[in-house]
């Protein structure tokens, strides 16, 4: 295993970023609707590739962003996530259209600050 791949998971508050990671990494499926806001967390997974090797992936679970309507102070993804990530998963809730609206300015911010390296961005609803 070489250097771990770093993936930042971000989106609006309450869209299920942490639940998604808990299911992906640990197989935990939560049916509770109670939300416990995340400040910041890191999940590490060893993933077997199609070549039969194992790769270490670090998933950075970020604090949820505000909706555009309530984001008077123009909250964005913290700067420290923009320089080091190898990829991003932008998460939205299919039952909350405003959570998708948050992703466009977020994607523009990522594109503007990605230090000319090629990164993968996945949008997941």
C-alpha positions in Angstrom: 0.0 0.0 0.0 1.3 3.4 -0.9 0.0 6.8 0.0 -3.7 6.8 1.1 -6.3 8.3 -1.2 -8.1 11.2 0.4 -11.7 11.7 -0.3 -13.7 14.6 1.1 -17.5 14.0 1.6 -19.5 17.2 1.8 -23.0 18.6 1.3 -25.8 20.4 3.2 -26.6 19.6 6.8 -28.8 16.5 7.3 -28.4 14.9 3.9 -26.9 11.7 5.2 -23.1 12.1 4.7 -22.2 10.3 7.9 -24.9 7.6 7.5 -23.6 6.9 4.0 -20.0 6.5 5.3 -21.2 4.3 8.2 -23.0 2.0 5.8 -20.1 1.9 3.3 -17.3 1.3 5.9 -19.0 -0.7 8.6 -22.2 -2.0 7.0 -24.3 -0.1 9.6 -27.8 0.8 8.2 -29.6 3.4 10.3 -33.3 3.8 10.2 -33.3 6.6 12.8 -34.2 10.1 11.6 -32.5 11.7 14.6 -29.6 13.8 13.3 -26.3 14.3 15.3 -24.4 17.1 13.5 -20.8 16.2 12.6 -18.1 18.7 13.1 -15.4 16.7 11.4 -14.5 13.0 11.3 -12.2 10.7 9.4 -13.0 7.1 8.3 -10.3 4.8 7.0 -11.0 1.9 4.7 -8.8 -0.7 3.0 -10.4 -1.4 -0.3 -9.5 -4.2 -2.6 -9.1 -3.1 -6.2 -9.9 -4.9 -9.4 -6.1 -5.7 -9.6 -6.3 -7.6 -6.4 -4.3 -5.1 -4.3 -5.5 -3.2 -1.3 -5.7 0.6 -1.3 -6.1 2.7 1.8 -8.8 5.4 1.5 -9.4 8.1 4.0 -12.8 9.6 3.9 -13.1 13.1 5.5 -16.7 13.5 6.8 -17.3 17.3 6.9 -19.7 19.5 8.9 -22.9 20.1 6.9 -23.3 23.3 5.0 -26.2 25.7 5.3 -28.9 26.0 2.6 -28.4 28.9 0.2 -31.4 30.7 1.7 -30.0 30.6 5.3 -26.4 31.1 4.3 -26.2 34.8 4.8 -22.5 34.7 5.7 -21.7 32.8 2.4 -20.4 29.7 4.3 -18.2 27.5 2.1 -16.2 24.4 2.5 -13.2 25.1 4.8 -10.1 26.0 2.9 -8.0 23.1 4.4 -10.2 20.6 2.5 -9.5 22.2 -0.9 -5.7 21.6 -1.3 -5.1 18.0 -0.3 -8.1 16.0 -1.5 -7.8 13.4 -4.3 -11.5 13.3 -4.8 -14.8 14.6 -3.5 -18.2 13.1 -2.9 -20.9 15.8 -3.0 -24.0 14.5 -1.3 -27.6 15.7 -1.5 -31.0 14.6 -0.3 -33.3 13.7 -3.2 -36.3 14.9 -1.1 -34.8 18.3 -0.5 -34.1 20.2 -3.7 -32.4 23.0 -1.8 -29.6 20.5 -0.8 -28.8 20.0 -4.5 -28.7 23.8 -5.0 -25.9 24.0 -2.4 -23.6 21.8 -4.6 -23.2 24.1 -7.6 -21.3 26.8 -5.7 -19.4 24.1 -3.8 -18.3 22.5 -7.1 -17.2 25.9 -8.4 -15.2 26.5 -5.2 -13.5 23.1 -5.6 -12.7 23.7 -9.2 -11.3 27.2 -8.4 -9.0 25.9 -5.6 -7.8 22.4 -6.8 -4.2 23.5 -7.5 -4.3 22.4 -11.1 -4.3 18.7 -10.2 -6.9 16.4 -11.7 -9.5 15.2 -9.1 -12.6 13.0 -9.2 -15.9 14.5 -8.1 -18.9 12.3 -7.6 -22.4 13.7 -7.0 -24.6 11.3 -4.9 -28.3 11.6 -4.1 
